[in-house]
Amino acid sequence: MFLMIPLAFYLSKLAVFIVSVFFIIITMKEYRNMFKVKEIYPHELLPEIIGILSAFIFTFSDKINFHPFITPILTGGIILSFFLTIIKNKKPYIMTSLTTISGFLLIFCGLYIIKLTYYFEENYGWYLILIYFCAVLSGDYFASIFGQKCPKKYITPDISPNKTLTGSIAHIIFCCLFCLLLTKFLDFSAVTSIGLGIIISIFSQMGDLTVSTFKRDLGIKHSGNLFLEYGGILDRMDAFIFSAPAAYYYLFIISQISDKLI
């Protein structure tokens, strides 16, 4: 299923938008189901509307630094979340509003995957997306392998009991190794590529811990059952939530320092 995302970037902007809408809808359905155990019901449609409007702007706008409608959309969504909670008498008031806001902020951060392609013309951006996905997924895989086989020093045993220092270091190393492929396909320097790998790894692990915190607080093992015993969409996509905007702003800073990403 995840191959849909890099493949969409290779095909067309319309394909990117359609895939984005698909993931927004199924993610929010799963997100709402997570909070049912606490009898908290994030608002229907509001996160989807915020997410789809943001996806449309990100997909079809060619401007890198200036999206004038994004801030009013997010601000309006935050205001509406509180307003709808009050007029619909949705209790608990604060938690209902905050879970709604968290929902569309999670989606919004994930949409930065689209923005990563802005630095390249034609289909060159698809190389960055493909390598980005491979870096995150390989980091998760090898972190699990090394975390199980090597001496264990747990980082956050109460939140994510399988998260070890050895696994975290392995995550960084393999993210960097995959990002070094950018030196071949997109003429990145080794220093820029390794820096990107470190940023992607750190923030992908932060995303993993954030979703794990949600699940532990809600008393559930998985966010859903879309992938059967492997969990739901948020279990699989948690590493992309924070790493996408972090990677984007890393490249933005590098591009401001140098005319090329070298």
C-alpha positions as CSV (number, residue, x, y, z in Angstrom):
1,M,0.0,0.0,0.0
2,F,2.8,2.4,0.9
3,L,4.2,2.1,-2.6
4,M,1.2,4.0,-3.8
5,I,2.7,7.2,-2.4
6,P,6.1,7.3,-4.3
7,L,4.4,5.8,-7.4
8,A,1.9,8.7,-7.4
9,F,4.7,11.2,-7.4
10,Y,6.1,9.5,-10.5
11,L,2.8,9.6,-12.3
12,S,1.2,13.1,-11.9
13,K,0.1,15.8,-9.5
14,L,-3.5,14.5,-9.8
15,A,-2.4,11.1,-8.7
16,V,-0.6,12.6,-5.7
17,F,-3.8,14.5,-4.7
18,I,-6.0,11.4,-5.1
19,V,-3.6,9.2,-3.0
20,S,-3.4,12.0,-0.4
21,V,-7.2,12.2,-0.1
22,F,-7.3,8.4,0.2
23,F,-4.9,8.3,3.1
24,I,-6.6,11.3,4.8
25,I,-9.9,9.5,4.9
26,I,-8.7,6.1,6.1
27,T,-6.4,7.7,8.7
28,M,-9.1,9.8,10.2
29,K,-11.5,6.9,10.3
30,E,-8.9,4.9,12.3
31,Y,-8.0,8.0,14.4
32,R,-11.6,8.4,15.6
33,N,-11.9,4.7,16.4
34,M,-8.9,5.0,18.7
35,F,-10.6,7.5,20.9
36,K,-13.9,5.6,21.2
37,V,-12.5,3.7,24.2
38,K,-12.4,6.9,26.2
39,E,-15.7,8.1,24.8
40,I,-14.1,11.0,23.0
41,Y,-15.4,11.7,19.5
42,P,-13.4,14.1,17.3
43,H,-15.6,16.1,15.0
44,E,-16.8,14.5,11.8
45,L,-15.4,15.9,8.5
46,L,-13.5,18.9,10.0
47,P,-10.1,17.3,9.9
48,E,-10.8,15.8,6.5
49,I,-11.8,19.2,5.1
50,I,-8.7,20.8,6.6
51,G,-6.5,18.0,5.3
52,I,-7.9,17.9,1.7
53,L,-7.7,21.7,1.3
54,S,-4.1,21.6,2.5
55,A,-3.4,18.7,0.1
56,F,-4.9,20.6,-2.8
57,I,-2.8,23.7,-2.1
58,F,0.4,21.7,-1.6
59,T,-0.1,19.6,-4.7
60,F,-1.1,22.2,-7.2
61,S,0.8,25.2,-6.0
62,D,4.3,25.7,-7.5
63,K,5.4,28.2,-4.9
64,I,8.0,26.8,-2.4
65,N,8.0,29.5,0.3
66,F,4.6,31.1,0.2
67,H,1.2,29.4,0.6
68,P,-1.1,32.3,1.7
69,F,-4.2,30.2,2.3
70,I,-2.6,27.6,4.6
71,T,-2.5,29.7,7.8
72,P,-6.1,30.9,7.6
73,I,-7.2,27.3,6.9
74,L,-5.4,26.0,10.0
75,T,-6.5,28.9,12.2
76,G,-10.1,28.6,11.0
77,G,-10.0,24.9,11.8
78,I,-8.7,25.5,15.3
79,I,-11.5,28.1,16.0
80,L,-14.2,25.8,14.4
81,S,-13.1,22.9,16.6
82,F,-13.9,24.8,19.7
83,F,-17.0,26.5,18.3
84,L,-18.5,23.2,17.1
85,T,-17.8,21.5,20.4
86,I,-19.8,24.1,22.3
87,I,-22.8,24.4,20.0
88,K,-23.1,20.6,19.6
89,N,-22.5,20.1,23.4
90,K,-19.8,17.5,22.8
91,K,-18.4,16.4,26.1
92,P,-15.7,16.4,27.3
93,Y,-15.3,19.8,25.7
94,I,-11.6,20.4,25.9
95,M,-10.6,16.8,24.9
96,T,-13.0,16.8,22.0
97,S,-11.6,20.0,20.6
98,L,-8.0,19.0,21.2
99,T,-8.3,15.6,19.6
100,T,-9.9,17.2,16.6
101,I,-7.0,19.7,16.3
102,S,-4.5,16.9,16.8
103,G,-6.1,15.0,14.0
104,F,-5.8,17.6,11.3
105,L,-2.3,18.6,12.6
106,L,-1.1,15.0,12.1
107,I,-2.5,15.0,8.6
108,F,-1.0,18.4,7.9
109,C,2.5,17.4,9.0
110,G,2.3,14.2,6.9
111,L,1.4,16.3,3.8
112,Y,4.9,17.8,3.9
113,I,5.8,14.7,1.9
114,I,4.3,16.5,-1.0
115,K,6.4,19.6,-0.3
116,L,9.6,17.7,-0.5
117,T,9.2,17.5,-4.3
118,Y,9.3,21.3,-4.7
119,Y,13.0,21.5,-5.0
120,F,13.1,19.6,-8.3
121,E,11.7,20.0,-11.8
122,E,9.8,17.3,-13.7
123,N,9.9,13.9,-12.0
124,Y,13.2,14.2,-10.2
125,G,11.3,14.8,-6.9
126,W,10.2,11.2,-7.1
127,Y,13.7,10.0,-6.4
128,L,13.8,12.0,-3.2
129,I,10.4,10.6,-2.1
130,L,11.4,7.1,-2.9
131,I,14.8,7.4,-1.1
132,Y,13.0,9.1,1.8
133,F,10.6,6.2,2.2
134,C,13.3,3.6,1.9
135,A,15.4,5.5,4.6
136,V,12.5,5.6,7.1
137,L,11.3,2.0,6.5
138,S,14.9,0.6,6.5
139,G,15.6,2.5,9.7
140,D,12.5,1.0,11.4
141,Y,13.4,-2.5,10.2
142,F,17.0,-2.5,11.3
143,A,16.2,-0.7,14.5
144,S,13.9,-3.7,15.3
145,I,16.6,-6.3,14.3
146,F,19.5,-4.7,16.2
147,G,17.3,-3.8,19.2
148,Q,16.4,-7.4,19.6
149,K,19.8,-9.0,19.1
150,C,22.1,-6.6,20.7
151,P,22.4,-5.7,24.4
152,K,19.4,-3.8,25.5
153,K,19.2,-0.4,27.1
154,Y,15.6,0.7,27.0
155,I,14.9,4.4,26.2
156,T,11.2,4.8,27.0
157,P,10.1,1.5,28.6
158,D,6.7,2.9,29.7
159,I,5.8,4.2,26.3
160,S,7.5,2.0,23.8
161,P,9.0,-1.1,25.5
162,N,10.9,-2.3,22.4
163,K,12.7,1.0,21.9
164,T,16.4,0.5,22.7
165,L,19.5,2.7,22.4
166,T,21.1,0.1,20.1
167,G,18.1,0.1,17.8
168,S,17.9,3.9,17.8
169,I,21.6,4.1,16.7
170,A,21.0,1.5,14.0
171,H,18.0,3.5,12.8
172,I,20.2,6.6,12.3
173,I,23.0,4.6,10.6
174,F,20.7,3.0,8.0
175,C,18.7,6.1,7.3
176,C,22.0,7.8,6.5
177,L,23.1,4.9,4.3
178,F,20.0,5.2,2.2
179,C,20.2,9.0,2.0
180,L,23.7,8.7,0.6
181,L,22.0,7.5,-2.6
182,L,21.0,11.1,-3.1
183,T,24.6,11.8,-4.1
184,K,24.1,9.5,-7.1
185,F,20.6,10.5,-8.2
186,L,20.2,14.2,-7.3
187,D,23.8,15.4,-7.0
188,F,23.7,16.0,-3.2
189,S,26.9,16.2,-1.4
190,A,27.7,13.4,1.1
191,V,27.5,15.9,4.0
192,T,24.1,17.1,3.0
193,S,22.9,13.5,2.5
194,I,24.1,12.3,5.9
195,G,22.7,15.4,7.6
196,L,19.3,14.6,6.0
197,G,19.5,11.0,7.1
198,I,20.1,12.1,10.7
199,I,17.2,14.5,10.6
200,I,14.9,12.0,9.1
201,S,15.9,9.3,11.6
202,I,15.5,11.5,14.7
203,F,12.1,12.9,13.8
204,S,10.8,9.6,12.5
205,Q,11.6,8.1,15.9
206,M,9.9,11.0,17.6
207,G,6.8,10.4,15.5
208,D,6.8,6.7,16.5
209,L,7.1,7.7,20.2
210,T,4.2,10.2,19.8
211,V,1.8,7.7,18.4
212,S,2.9,5.2,21.0
213,T,2.1,7.7,23.7
214,F,-1.4,8.1,22.3
215,K,-1.9,4.3,22.3
216,R,-0.5,3.8,25.8
217,D,-2.7,6.6,27.2
218,L,-5.8,5.1,25.5
219,G,-4.9,1.6,26.6
220,I,-4.7,0.1,23.2
221,K,-2.0,-2.0,21.5
222,H,-2.6,-0.9,17.9
223,S,-4.3,2.1,16.2
224,G,-6.3,-0.3,14.0
225,N,-6.4,-3.6,12.3
226,L,-6.0,-2.6,8.6
227,F,-2.8,-4.7,8.5
228,L,-4.1,-7.4,10.8
229,E,-1.5,-8.3,13.5
230,Y,0.7,-5.5,12.3
231,G,-1.7,-2.8,13.3
232,G,-3.4,0.1,11.5
233,I,-2.4,2.9,9.2
234,L,-1.1,5.1,12.1
235,D,1.0,2.2,13.3
236,R,2.7,2.1,9.9
237,M,2.8,5.8,9.1
238,D,3.8,7.2,12.5
239,A,7.5,7.6,11.4
240,F,6.5,9.9,8.5
241,I,4.4,12.4,10.5
242,F,7.3,14.5,11.9
243,S,10.1,13.4,9.6
244,A,8.5,14.9,6.5
245,P,8.3,18.5,7.7
246,A,11.7,18.1,9.4
247,A,13.3,16.9,6.1
248,Y,11.6,19.7,4.2
249,Y,12.8,22.5,6.4
250,Y,16.3,21.0,6.5
251,L,16.5,21.1,2.8
252,F,15.0,24.6,2.8
253,I,17.7,25.9,5.1
254,I,20.4,24.2,3.0
255,S,18.9,25.8,-0.1
256,Q,19.1,29.2,1.5
257,I,22.7,28.7,2.4
258,S,23.7,27.5,-1.0
259,D,22.3,27.9,-4.5
260,K,22.3,24.2,-4.9
261,L,21.7,21.3,-2.5
262,I,25.4,20.5,-2.4
